[in-house]
Amino acid sequence: MRAFVTGANGFIGSNICRRLTERGAEVRALVRAGSDKRLLKDVAVDVVEGDILDPRSLNRGVEGCDAVFHTAASVKFFAPDKKAMWRTNVEGTQNVLQAARVEQVKRFVHTSTVALLKTRSTEQSENGQQENYVVKGKEITGTYERSKLEAEKLVLAAVADGFPALICSPSGPVGPGDFKPSPVGKVIVQFLRGKIPAYTDTGLNVVDVRDVAEGHVLAAEKGRVGERYVLCGENLALADFFRVLSEVSGVPVPGIKLPYGVALTFGFFGEIFGRVTGREPLACLASVRTSKQPHYFVSNKAEKELGYVTRPVHSSLAEEVAWFRDNDFA
């Protein structure tokens, strides 16, 4: 396989590159000029400098490739520049799709997110087809979700036109190398710094980023065109998530449980703080609204159709904590 990976120096993208090369694939890794390439330093890839907003660089990168893994995206709850996020997540996806369609690649794997799925309980996930419950209207909590939903529509429109694409929806990836960091990674860093004094009655699903990467590769090999595959790991109440972090880090767990209304107030003032200072707040309206209900998922479909498996996240979180500390994040 000759593969083209966008966002190749990112948390998920770099691990996909590593997994592909381990399986003997030739990989072209798209990275922006001057960007941090530390996660690719020991991965045998052909680095292509470019941007998903630059169609010419995409044409050069995709030429001669069999598969495209589109992981590049702006991933953040607080988006002071909504137009920039929209350009990256929507226009960028359209550009990558166009380049891949011109080259007539055999498989296009689009990285989306479980944030677009409405299923909120483990029972609902296990008993229903969670992949079909996509947010709409007032269920969309911010620019990130709106832009990723629009990107999915572009992918599915291409599928309807005969293009061999599919969607992977990972939950919150964890593990070493989260240098940006990801939304879950930001929470971990703030926890390690002792800046999370409280928690809310919610839950999340976390998964080792290396398992997410393997799931993407399996999807390219075995996945059905037009389908969505949820790539997730363990469901944890937020209180339990902090307890695990405390076990692996020695940092005390937050002692205050906030009602949703109080958390929403903090999110409102965090939004103001972010817009006035230009700095990302600890909480904003989108992040609080997203956490109103637990985000619990299962990977039954990926396990059955792709052979997807995951490791316990306790060790993954321990590795991430160690990596953050070794790299002076906390």
Protein Blocks (a to p, Z undefined) as FASTA:
>chain_A
ZZddehklmmklmmmmmmmmmnopacdddddehiafklmmmcccddddddfklmklmmmm
mgopabdcdfbccddfblfblmlmmmmmmmmmmmmmmmmmmnopabdcddddfklpmbfb
fklmmmmcfklmccehjlpgbfklmmmmmmmmmmmmmmmnopacddddddddedehiamb
cfklmmmmmmmnopafbdcddddddddfklmmmmmmmmmmmmcehiacdddfbdcdfklm
mmmmmmmnopacdfbdcdfklmmmmmmmmmmmmmmnopacfbdfklmmmmmpccdddfkl
mmmmnopacddfklmmmmmmmmmmmnopZZ
